[in-house]
Amino acid sequence: MDLMEDEIRVPYLSTERLKYSKGILKNEGRIKKNIHPSPKPEDMIERMIKASSKEGDLVLDLFSGTGTTSVVAKRLKREFIGCELNELYYKNAVLRIKVVEIFNILNNFIKRSGSEYMPIRTTDISKRPKNYPHEQVYADFCQSVKKKIGKGKQDAMRKNFFVDFNRMNLLERYDVEGKIIEKGERKKVSRVKISELGKELINSSTMFEKYLVYSKATDFLLEGVMEALVSIMREINENNSEKYLEIEEFQFFVSFVGKELNGVIYDSQTITEFLLEYRNLSDSQKDYLIKENGVQQLLNLLSTTAYFEFDSIKRRLLLGKSDYKKDKNIGEISKLIRSNLEKKNYFEKHNIIKTVEELKLTDNWKNMLYINAYEHRIITQTWHKISRVRLSAQPDNDDLVLSDINKNADSVMIFKNRINLHYDTGKKNLLLNYNEELRK
């Protein structure tokens, strides 16, 4: 007990934090601005929790801020309750708590293997208790993670964590021949490597940047549903200040975006039309039985991203509130989605009346194509490594073709005008010439 008390009573040595007001800290010679004006060091919180509780106890923080106490309590295997009035601090606390395991695992991975491949165990511990020499780095990595977050055994790491990270595009998996294993493929994994998105998450310097990367990874996990969801919520709530979606609307309609039935693919525009009709029904006409368990888990996951919030009282999914725009600590929420300006310009030039979802504005309208949600999801999920795309036209019609400039045979998509593509054919050469100029 004396040793424990001595360890706890060591004062927090760094007073660097006190030299700066409003959350300005020194960080390796650089000035860094924090979201919260008075962040507390995790080491100090850890000593306090160890001094006043044991594993399994409940830690209550009535002014939780951005969740430092909750994060440390979880790491130390304590239950926790945090209370916070400031919505910005609360959102960041939720993010920290939800993804603390991801950061810890990926950071430990980088420390053990750098940016290189890590050979992993291919057989269950129960079948082969001892590791081969080339698996020792993986064994040490799992042991380090387990010490840090309380879980991460060798079998669980490769069967659960690595599978989810791969679906989130944070990790790449390779077979015994060194060939990459695509998502959904059932092959024996021989080694793994942190993806570019995973490195981006680890190297993000601010909580806002981490928030964006985590949201992007979640969208990969949900197979692009977030983008369609933003589109649908904006259109069905065009005249409402609050952009919302009821649980049953998500369950019965939105969850079917991009799915095929009887040869018909239901894109976001079709689902939007269904929803508008549904909202015109009276309550007596809406005869349904809601089974919420799976849907609730998905809505909770969406609410951890930068795009959405869940109102547990009204039982609605909401688009992020405008208060985020005013906070200079995390930048403007407009960085999340494209401005409508170029999209609107595109529609005017191609005589398209209906609007679609906002996305990030980095393109000129001459370098944009309005395609349906299904093809867009395929591109989002499978073309994320392709940085340069060639636009060409079919010789005998007005269909357009997107292809990998590096001539990857698997990366070619043909779009048929007025079916899964909408554009003014009179501007075909303008689009082709503009794309060619960009590729020079």
N, C-alpha and C positions, 0 to 999 in steps of 0.2 A: 504493500500500500504506500510506503514511503517513496518508493521509486516512482509510482504512478503520480503521486502528488508533486514530486519534484519536476517530473516531466511536464505536468500540466501548468505549473506555476512559472515556467520560463516565460518572461515577458515577450511580447511581440516586438522583435528587434527593429524592424523597418519603420521609420517615421516619415518616409518619403511621401506617403499618402497625405499627411497633414500639411504639407507645404503648399498644396494646391487646393483651390476651392472649386465647387461645382463639378466634382468628379474628374478633375484633370490629374492624371497620374503620369509619372515617369515610367517609360517602358523601353528598356535597352537604349536609352539615350533619346527616345522619341517622346513627344507629348501625345497623350492619348486621352480622348474624351469618352467618359462612360455614360451609359444611359441613366444610371442612378447617381444623384449628387454625392452620396455617401456610401460607397461600396465597402463591404467588410471582407478582409482576407479570409479565405477558406481555412487556413491553418489556425487562425484565432478561433473561428467558430467551432472547428473540430475539437480544440482543447476544452472549450466550454461544454460541448455536448458530452465528451468523455468524462468530464468532471462531475456532471450532474445526472447522468443516466447510464443505462446498460442496454445491451442489445434487446430489441423487442419493445422497449419503452416508447411512449408517445411524446414527441417534441412539438410544442405549440409556439408559433411565432406570430404574434398579433400584428406586426408591422413587417411583412415578409419582403417588401421591396421586389427585387428581381430574383428572389428565391435562393439566395446563397445558403441560408440555414436549411431549407428543405433539401437541397442538393446534397449537402454534407450529411444530413440525417439519413438520407436514403443510402448513401455510400457506407455509413456506419451501421446499417441494418437496424435503424430505428423507424418506427411509424412517425408520420408528421402531419401537422395541420398548419397551413399558412393563410393569413388574412391580409388582403391588400385592396385599397380603394382605387388607386391609380391604375387605369386600364392598361396603359403602356407598360408599367412595371409588371402587372399581372401576366400580360401576354408573353413577356420575355421570361418570366419565371416558369410558365408552362412549357415554353420551348426548352429551357435549360433542363427541366426535370424529365421531359419526354426523350430528349436526345443525348442525355449525359452518357448513357451506355455506348451510343454510337461513337461519340468523340473519344471516349476512353479506349474503345477497342481499336479504332483506326489509328489513334496516336501510338498505342502500344505496337501495332503492326508495323508502322513506319520506323519505330525505334529498333525493332528486331530485324527487319528486312530491308529498311530503306525504301527505295522505289523499285526494288527487284521482286522477282517471283519468290513465293514462299512454298516449298514442298510441304504437303500436309499428310496426315495419317489417312489411309484409305480403308482401314479395317477397324471395326469396333474394338474397344478396349477389352470387352468380355471375350472376344475371339482371339485376340493377340495382345496380352497385357503389356509387353515391352515394345518400346519404340525402336525403329531402325535408326542408325546414326543420322541419316539425312532428314529424319523427322524431329530431331531434337530441338531445332529452332522453333518449330511449331509447338512442341510440348512446353517449352519455356515461355512462349508467348501466351498460351492458354493459362498457364499457372499465374503469370503476371496479371492477366485480365481478371482471373478469379479472385485474386488478392485485392484488386482495385474495386470491383463492382459486386463481388460475392457470387458470381456465376460465370460459366465459360469453360466447362469441361471440354476435353478434346472432341468427344462425340457430338456434344451439343453445339460446339462452335461450327463444325463443318456441316452439320445437318440442319441447323436452325439459323444461326446468325449469318453465316456466309450465304445461305440461300436467299434470305431476306435482303441482305446488302447487294446481292447480285440483281435481284428484282428492282432495287432502288437505283441501280446503275452506279453504285459506290464501289463495287468490287467486280473483278473479272475472274472467271474460272476457266481452267485449262485441263484437257484430258492428258492421258499418258503420252500421247504423240506431240504434245505441245500446241494443239489446236484449241482455239477458244470455243467454249461451250455456250451456245446461245441460250437465252432465257427460255425455260420450259423444256429444254432437252434433258433427257434422263441418261446421263453418262457418268462414269466414275471420274471424280475430280481428283487430279494428281497434284495440282498446285494452283495458287491464287495470287492475285496482284491487285493493289489499290488502283482504281480507275482514275481518269482525269477529274471526274466530278468528285470522287472521294478526296483527292488531293486538294481540290478547290475548297471543300468543306473544312478540311484540316487547316488550311492556310488562310482562311477568312479571318481578317483582323478585327472586325467589329461584329456585334451581335446581329445587326441588320443584315450584313453579308451572309452570316451563318443562316439566318432566317430564310433568305432567298434561296440559298443552295439546298437547304433542307426541304423547302417547298418544292423545288424542282425534283429532288429525289423522291418525294412523296408522290408527285405526279407520275413518275415512272412506275412506282409501285402500283398505282391505281390505273395504269395503262392509259394515261391521257384524259381521264374523266374530268379533271379540274378545269381544263380549258373549255370543254363543252359546257360545263356547269356554269362558268362565268357568263358565257354567251346566253344560255337559257334564262338565267336569273335576271339578266339585264333586259331581255326582250319581254318576258312575262310581267315584269314590274316597271315597264317603261314610264307609266304615269304615277308610280309610287315613290316616295322619298326613301322608303326602306326596301331594299332588295332582298327578298326572302324566298324560302322554299320550305313547304311543310314536309314533315317526315313521310307521310303517305305519298306525297307527290314525288319525292325522291325514290321511294320504294317501288312505286308502280310505273314510273315513267323514266326518270333520269338514269336509273341503273341499267336501262336497256339501250342507251346510246351506243351506236357502233355495232350492235348485235344484229344478226341476220335471222330472219324468219320467213320461210316459204319463198326464198330467193330475193327477199327485199331487205336491204340494209337500212336501218333506222338512224338517220343522222340527227344532229342537234336541231335542225330546222323543223323536221317532222315531229320530233318530241315536243318542241315548243308549241306547235299547232295543237297537239293533243292536250297539252297542259292548259292552254287558253280555253279550249272547249270544256275541260274538266272544271275549271274555276267558274264557269257559267252555270254549273249544275247546282241545284239546291242541296242542302244537307241531307234531306230525305232521299235524294237520288244517289248520293254517295254511299252506297251500301258496300262496306268493306270490313274485312277483319285484318287488323294490323298485327304482324309478328315482327317486333322491332329489334330483337337481339342483334342480328348481323348488321342491320342497317344502322343501329345506334353506334356500333363499333366503328363503322366506316365514317359516320358523321363526326365522331369524336376525333378520328384521325385527321379528317379534313380541317377541323377547328384548330389543330396544332400548326397549320401552315399560315403563311402570311396573307392568304387570300380570304379566309372564311372565319366566322365565329358561330358558335352554337348557343342559341337562347333556350336554356333548359326549362324555363317557365312557359314560354309560348310554344316550345318544341318546334323551333324553326332554325334552319341554317341561314345565316346572314352573310352577305358580302361585307368585307372589312369596312369599318366605319371611317368617316372622313377625318376624324381626329388625328389619325396617323399622319396626315399631310402636314400638320402644323408642327410636328416634333422634329427639331433640327438635329437631335442626337442620332436618329436612325435614317435620316434622309427622307425624301418624299416618296409616298406610296406609288406615285406615278411611275417610278422605276420598275414596278412589278408588271405593268401591262402597257401595251402600246397606246399612244394617243390615237384618237379617231381621225385626225386630220388627213393622213395619207390614205387610210382606208376609205374615208368618205370621198377623197379625190379619185380613188380607183373606181368606186361605184359610179361616180358621175361620168368618168371617161368611158366606161363600158356599159352605160345605161342600165345599171342594176339598181333597183329601187330599195330592196330590203337591206337592213344593216345586219352585221354579224359581230362576233365577239371582238373585244379590244385585245390586242396583243402588243408586244413591245415594238415601239417605233424605231426601226433601224433601216427601213427600206424606202426607196422611192416607189411610187405606184407602178412604174414601168417594170419593176422587178418583183411584182407580187402576182400570185394566182389565187383565185377564189375557188377552192376545192371543197369537197364534202368532208365531214368529220372522220369517216372511216379511213380514207386515204391519208388524211392529215395525221391520224393516229399511227398509221404504219410508218410514215416518214419520221415522226417524233420518236418512236420506239426503236426503229432499226437503222435509221440514218444518222444517229447522233455523232458518229465519228467522221462523217463526210463534211468537209469544210467548204468544198467548191462543187457546185452543181451546174451542169450544162442544160440549157433549155433548147429544144429543137422541135421541129414540126414534122408530122407525117407527110410524105410527098403527095399523097392523093386525096387528102382531106384537111380539115382544120383542127384535128386532134393535136395536142401538144405532148411532148415527151420530156421527162426529167431523168437525168442520168448522172452517175458519178463521173467526174472529170478524169479520174484515174482509171476509168474503164472497168470498174468492178461489175461483172456480169449480173450479180445478184441485185444491183442497185439501179434498176431501170423501171420507171413507171409511166404508163400511157394514160392520158386523161382525155376522155371524149367530151367534146363541147356540148353543153346543155344536158349532160347526164351526170358526170361527176366534176365538171369544170364549167365555169361561167365567165366568158369574156367576149369582147367585141372583136370579131374576126378581122375587121378592117384594120385593127392595130396589131395584127400578128407580127408583121415585120418589125414594127417599132419595139415590141417586146423582145424579139430574137436579137435584134441589133444591140439593144441595151444590155442584155445578158452577156453577149459576146464582148462588149466593151469592159464589163466588170471583170471578166475572166482574163483579160490581158495583163 
